[in-house]
């Protein structure tokens, strides 16, 4: 049985006529940066999320970087975040000379544990950056309450959770700033790198738009030191097509994720827990299993691809050695990173394929 980890080919076939037409339109116009495709995308992203502003940019990483820059995070500042995430979350903090201050995760959602955040806040803390991992939002109400108490902004790293709902509101519209990624494998993916920043703060939105275009407020007039962080029009065109179908894909992801969890019930496989006040877009369907390496090898031999998101928490990465963290500092992140394994997930995964995957893994649990 042929199973893709993420079936981008099936998605392209489903929307091929629309995508080809939109991309051809950009090619014919020769307007490759900015223009009407980007404007439409930003308007529709804002409407979808409920945020006042959605600002397209070059990647999810740059979305996070632009957010920190807009908040004037600088050398010597601290930003509280999680060690169990992709490196980009903490990388952008360190890139600006600031210090990532890690807080361990909740063992059932794999998101930052709000109960541990306040102890990590110091006089140098300038922001809190929770990650909505695997497609489920972090506990943003609790995080926002702590932030308000200490007069801190919150940046939701929603690079895996665009489309998810938390207490009736969409991810990316739950805090001061929300950031997402349009990397091709994301639930809403471009055909290259891309991302977006969301905010309802007019001043921050204006500043972010300047920062992503070399700090310009007028052509060749540079008010700020910025970056080249623009989203190109071809990616915007692809995303416009996919966004029009996104609700159906989110619903399919939800059904498939729920079916996975039900099928693993009673087995030795630990399925993800989705809290009742939120939904997940299942950017990954990640389970925990003690014999992960052996299980992955056995599954791959049956034609079932797997991945590990993520095998080493950030506090143990060589890049962050100067922070002085050591093994044992964040035991839940360390334990989960040794057991987590992602299974094939896409809106195009068939029930037959899913049963084959589940049955194969249950035999190994």
Helices and strands as residue ranges (DSSP letters): H 8-29, H 36-49, E 53-57, H 60-70, E 78-82, H 88-95, E 99-103, G 114-116, G 118-120, E 125-129, G 133-135, H 140-149, E 153-157, E 165-166, E 169-170, E 177-181, E 195-199, H 202-211, E 216-218, E 221-222, H 233-244, H 246-263, E 285-288, H 292-301, G 314-316, G 318-323, H 331-339, E 340-343, H 351-362
